Amino acid sequence: MTYSQRMTGGASLSDLLYLEQQIDQIKEERSAAIDQLKQYEQEWSRIQSGVGEGKEGAETEEGQSISKKLKDTQTQVSSLTRQLDELETALDELVD
């Protein structure tokens, strides 16, 4: 049951629907970012496994690029998680 379906009063339905829509959107963005993060982690592992094969691994341009993408995506996931928590808290406060 959504928050808007169990609303007892006080907050406007449009405020609740807006927050629910924002939460759904952030969840989708976060899911996509997590999927991307997993891909970068796999790529990073592949590059690191090449170190034993005579390659420089993290020292290569490709390694540096993946490392930056990995860090940026980790930051994005953290930011989206924080936004999601804030929206869910706001929604809880609006319903109460």
N, C-alpha and C positions, 0 to 999 in steps of 0.2 A: 504494500500500500504506500503510495506517495504521500509526502507531507501535505500536499494540497488536498488530498482526499480525506485526511484526518484532521484538517484544520477545524478548530473549535471557535475561532473568532479572534478579533484583535488585528491581525495582519490582513492586508488585502490579498486576494487571490492572485492578482497580477504580480505582486512582489514574490509570492511563493513560487509561482510558475517560472518567473524570471530566474530565481536562484536555482531551481531544479534544472532548468535548461543550461545554466552556466556550469553546474556540477556535472551534468552529462557531457558537456563539451570538454571540460577539463579532464574528465575520466578518459575520453577518447584520445585526447592529445597525449596524456600521460601513458596510455597503453601503447600508442605509436612510438613514443620516445623510448619506452622500455624495450620494445622490439628492436629499435634501431641500436640501442645500447648493447643488446645481446649480439647483434651482428658485428659491431665494432669490437666487442670483447673477443669474438671468434677470430676476427681478422688480426687483432693484436696477438692472440695466441699463435696464429699461423706464422706471423712475422717473428715472434720470439723463438718458435721451434726452428726457424731457419738459422738462428745464431750458431747452432752446433754444426751446421752444414757449410760454414765458412762465410756466412753473410754477417753483416754488422748488426742486424736486428733493429733495435730502437734507434741506432745511430743513422739509419738510412732516412732519406727524405720521406719515403713511404711510412716508415715507423713513426717519424715525428708527426706526420699528417694524421695518422690513425690515433696517436696519443692525444693530440689536440682535440680531435673529434670525440674521442672517448671522454675526455674531461669536460668538454662543452655539453655533451649529452647527459653526463652525470649531473651537472649543474642544472640543466633543464628539467630533469626528472625531479630533483630536489625542490626546485622552484614550483613545479606543477603540483607536487605533493603538498607543499605548504599552502598554495592557493586553494587546493581542494579542502584541506583541513579548515581553512578560514571560512570558505563558503558553507561548509557543512555546519560549522559553529554558528554562523550567522543565521542559517536556516533553522537550526535548533532553537536559537533565541527568539526568532520570529514566531515560531509555532507555540512556544511556551507562554 
